[in-house]
């Protein structure tokens, strides 16, 4: 295996993590699973009940998983016989666990009831309500896909030797290396959980109120990397300590708390469409200063370039500032203005699109798809209102 694709052994030393704030007294867990028991009154409970309570204390809603499996516990007979959406089910209000992660709770009394009657249940965590995004790295022995499916949206030249690339650990490491980062699989600052199949769950706090979406590494529509799934809104993750027929989900190292999602990884998730389709800003009238700048630049010949420079100045300025500084609005205004110039015959459609695309890519290189949407919307709206430009007066 080429050295750049080798995976270092992860730290698997047992240890107790720091429990939830306000409950500093850890109680050793029975057996070989190094999990924290966050509160003294939980010391006499079974491991999985303690795990469920611990997760709830972190603010992570939990729901039961079927005994020995990683799938949600079965619905009640009524829900099985007459399928219906979770939003229309009365079982949830009655404290039942129907509908998987939709039933997830932070209620400790309910947790005692569910796991007290079924101590063999595993523990699932509803990622969305918990504010978590979990990178699920698989290590299945399958043939890699074609090069365009290994890292969606990133072209891998035929000159790159992919000999030895065999699983999600490799593709995640390659993606990180392309961005000049260490692989999240080696991130000792966050909670990591080894799966019975040899994979790894890397837990992060979503932050910023972003509703990251789930994906499968094999999906043609939304995927981070081959054999790398994403668990977020609309999904759940198996909590450490849960036992299945294949083995136990074991925490790696001593860290028991998710770290904030790294910025570069958030950018990759956004690039690969892990956010809901955001509303494209509505086209706005060209502000007076923009009209004046365009008029001053004139039209025709070399003046076309001066016009583009004036209109694109606010977009290019966003590249020198952090994200969240009005990039979408600046790009939308520029596209609207150039659309008006296209309609007035001062600029070709191709010139406008190329100039906008270049400026957007330079300012926000990880937002190509959203930039294309804004450019298309702004140009279309702007072409409904041709923008007159004063011709240069002859002496």
Secondary structure as GFF3:
##gff-version 3
##sequence-region A 1 395
A	DSSP	three_ten_helix	3	5	.	.	.	ID=ss1
A	DSSP	three_ten_helix	40	42	.	.	.	ID=ss2
A	DSSP	alpha_helix	47	57	.	.	.	ID=ss3
A	DSSP	beta_strand	62	65	.	.	.	ID=ss4
A	DSSP	alpha_helix	77	81	.	.	.	ID=ss5
A	DSSP	three_ten_helix	86	88	.	.	.	ID=ss6
A	DSSP	three_ten_helix	100	103	.	.	.	ID=ss7
A	DSSP	alpha_helix	108	117	.	.	.	ID=ss8
A	DSSP	beta_strand	122	126	.	.	.	ID=ss9
A	DSSP	alpha_helix	127	130	.	.	.	ID=ss10
A	DSSP	beta_strand	132	137	.	.	.	ID=ss11
A	DSSP	alpha_helix	147	150	.	.	.	ID=ss12
A	DSSP	alpha_helix	168	178	.	.	.	ID=ss13
A	DSSP	three_ten_helix	184	186	.	.	.	ID=ss14
A	DSSP	beta_strand	192	194	.	.	.	ID=ss15
A	DSSP	beta_strand	200	205	.	.	.	ID=ss16
A	DSSP	beta_strand	228	231	.	.	.	ID=ss17
A	DSSP	beta_strand	236	238	.	.	.	ID=ss18
A	DSSP	beta_strand	243	244	.	.	.	ID=ss19
A	DSSP	beta_strand	247	248	.	.	.	ID=ss20
A	DSSP	beta_strand	250	252	.	.	.	ID=ss21
A	DSSP	beta_strand	259	260	.	.	.	ID=ss22
A	DSSP	alpha_helix	263	271	.	.	.	ID=ss23
A	DSSP	alpha_helix	288	297	.	.	.	ID=ss24
A	DSSP	alpha_helix	303	318	.	.	.	ID=ss25
A	DSSP	alpha_helix	327	343	.	.	.	ID=ss26
A	DSSP	alpha_helix	349	363	.	.	.	ID=ss27
A	DSSP	alpha_helix	368	382	.	.	.	ID=ss28
###
